[in-house]
Amino acid sequence: MPITPFEIPEQMRDAADQSVEQAKKAFDDFIDATQQAVSKAENSAKTLREGAGDVNRQALALAEENVAAAFDLAHRLVRARSVEEVASVQQEYMQRQMRNLAEQGKNLGEMMGRAANAATEKTKK
């Protein structure tokens, strides 16, 4: 079978070349946007980890504070001289612990809120 010479017009080659270039640019833009999104997500995750670390350290300090209060209660109870004094010491301990618990919960909630806000702000940047 004889080969018939067929030449692709230059305009078609130019149009095809432009299409390839546009596709390459679109792909490059997509990759850049993806890399930026991944970077923001990594920063956000890092911020959340740092915030979680702060919350964990605070929770550990609060646990230590609560254990110290429990030992203080135990010392006071073993020194009590009457049932009335035991009841009074326990009532005082419970009231103090309830106030402390409310304050600790508030502080932890604020810390968690700040960590979440910081992560959200980093994601927006």
GUGU-381954 format. One line per field, with one value per residue (C-alpha): residue number from 1; residue in three letters; x, y, z. Coordinates in nm, 4 decimals. Layout:
<sites>
resi	[NUM|...]
resn	[ALA|...]
east	[X|...]
north	[Y|...]
up	[Z|...]
</sites>
This chain:
<sites>
resi	[1|2|3|4|5|6|7|8|9|10|11|12|13|14|15|16|17|18|19|20|21|22|23|24|25|26|27|28|29|30|31|32|33|34|35|36|37|38|39|40|41|42|43|44|45|46|47|48|49|50|51|52|53|54|55|56|57|58|59|60|61|62|63|64|65|66|67|68|69|70|71|72|73|74|75|76|77|78|79|80|81|82|83|84|85|86|87|88|89|90|91|92|93|94|95|96|97|98|99|100|101|102|103|104|105|106|107|108|109|110|111|112|113|114|115|116|117|118|119|120|121|122|123|124|125]
resn	[MET|PRO|ILE|THR|PRO|PHE|GLU|ILE|PRO|GLU|GLN|MET|ARG|ASP|ALA|ALA|ASP|GLN|SER|VAL|GLU|GLN|ALA|LYS|LYS|ALA|PHE|ASP|ASP|PHE|ILE|ASP|ALA|THR|GLN|GLN|ALA|VAL|SER|LYS|ALA|GLU|ASN|SER|ALA|LYS|THR|LEU|ARG|GLU|GLY|ALA|GLY|ASP|VAL|ASN|ARG|GLN|ALA|LEU|ALA|LEU|ALA|GLU|GLU|ASN|VAL|ALA|ALA|ALA|PHE|ASP|LEU|ALA|HIS|ARG|LEU|VAL|ARG|ALA|ARG|SER|VAL|GLU|GLU|VAL|ALA|SER|VAL|GLN|GLN|GLU|TYR|MET|GLN|ARG|GLN|MET|ARG|ASN|LEU|ALA|GLU|GLN|GLY|LYS|ASN|LEU|GLY|GLU|MET|MET|GLY|ARG|ALA|ALA|ASN|ALA|ALA|THR|GLU|LYS|THR|LYS|LYS]
east	[0.0000|0.1514|0.1996|0.0278|0.1984|-0.0263|0.0921|-0.0719|-0.1395|0.0705|-0.2423|-0.3536|-0.0082|-0.0073|-0.3549|-0.2520|0.0668|-0.1353|-0.3743|-0.0854|0.0672|-0.2685|-0.3148|0.0385|-0.0234|-0.3545|-0.1825|0.1037|-0.1508|-0.3374|-0.0158|0.0788|-0.2657|-0.2482|0.0959|-0.0273|-0.3305|-0.1112|0.1250|-0.1635|-0.3015|0.0402|0.0685|-0.2808|-0.2052|0.1193|-0.0676|-0.3289|-0.0535|0.1133|-0.2202|-0.2918|0.0485|-0.0402|-0.3740|-0.2043|0.0527|-0.2247|-0.4284|-0.1256|-0.0688|-0.4358|-0.4177|-0.1126|-0.2987|-0.5993|-0.3829|-0.2124|-0.5552|-0.6585|-0.3476|-0.4143|-0.7665|-0.6307|-0.3901|-0.6659|-0.9028|-0.6550|-0.5975|-0.9699|-1.0791|-1.4532|-1.7101|-1.8290|-1.4767|-1.4482|-1.7781|-1.6663|-1.3303|-1.5016|-1.7621|-1.4938|-1.2897|-1.5888|-1.6828|-1.3250|-1.2949|-1.6214|-1.4993|-1.1627|-1.3253|-1.5411|-1.2383|-1.0238|-1.2927|-1.3253|-0.9482|-0.9139|-1.2050|-1.0444|-0.7109|-0.8763|-1.0649|-0.7433|-0.5704|-0.8587|-0.8680|-0.4929|-0.5214|-0.8109|-0.6180|-0.3154|-0.5391|-0.6755|-0.3257]
north	[0.0000|0.3272|0.5928|0.9135|1.2157|1.3903|1.7016|1.8281|2.1962|2.4260|2.5833|2.2438|2.1753|2.5186|2.4593|2.1175|2.2649|2.5366|2.2762|2.0757|2.3893|2.4879|2.1376|2.1441|2.4857|2.3669|2.0594|2.2683|2.5061|2.2086|2.0641|2.4035|2.4421|2.0878|2.1476|2.4677|2.2870|2.0085|2.2630|2.4453|2.1169|2.0242|2.3633|2.3266|1.9776|2.1038|2.3857|2.1422|1.9107|2.2036|2.3100|1.9526|1.9439|2.2571|2.1067|1.7807|1.9659|2.1676|1.8524|1.6877|1.9913|1.9830|1.6133|1.6783|1.9594|1.7333|1.4521|1.6994|1.8141|1.4510|1.3862|1.7047|1.5762|1.2416|1.4121|1.6312|1.3357|1.1246|1.4192|1.4790|1.4260|1.3758|1.2612|1.6207|1.7362|1.4580|1.5695|1.9336|1.8529|1.6460|1.9137|2.1827|1.9585|1.8869|2.2553|2.3525|2.0716|2.1700|2.5304|2.4091|2.1680|2.4437|2.6728|2.3941|2.3019|2.6642|2.7010|2.3797|2.4800|2.8167|2.6515|2.4101|2.6974|2.8961|2.5935|2.5377|2.9085|2.9137|2.6113|2.7703|3.0953|2.9100|2.7311|3.0623|3.2018]
up	[0.0000|-0.0999|0.1659|0.0780|0.2170|0.4619|0.6309|0.9485|0.9054|1.1188|1.2736|1.4033|1.5458|1.7133|1.8580|1.9889|2.1358|2.3103|2.4492|2.5894|2.7433|2.8984|3.0388|3.1815|3.3404|3.4884|3.6295|3.7724|3.9311|4.0763|4.2238|4.3722|4.5305|4.6673|4.8154|4.9801|5.1230|5.2590|5.4125|5.5810|5.7103|5.8496|6.0217|6.1599|6.2890|6.4437|6.6167|6.7457|6.8745|7.0513|7.1986|7.3036|7.4727|7.6688|7.7690|7.8722|8.0840|8.2488|8.3124|8.4713|8.6950|8.7963|8.8761|9.0914|9.2679|9.3290|9.4675|9.7024|9.8226|9.8811|10.0901|10.2849|10.3505|10.4680|10.7093|10.8473|10.8859|11.0817|11.3166|11.3746|11.7340|11.6824|11.4291|11.4008|11.3127|11.0507|10.8973|10.9023|10.7390|10.4692|10.4012|10.3710|10.1383|9.9144|9.8874|9.8044|9.5475|9.3786|9.3440|9.2166|8.9730|8.8268|8.7887|8.6426|8.3902|8.2871|8.2449|8.0449|7.8223|7.7548|7.6731|7.4319|7.2698|7.2250|7.0698|6.8289|6.7366|6.6746|6.4482|6.2599|6.2154|6.0773|5.8298|5.7019|5.6333]
</sites>
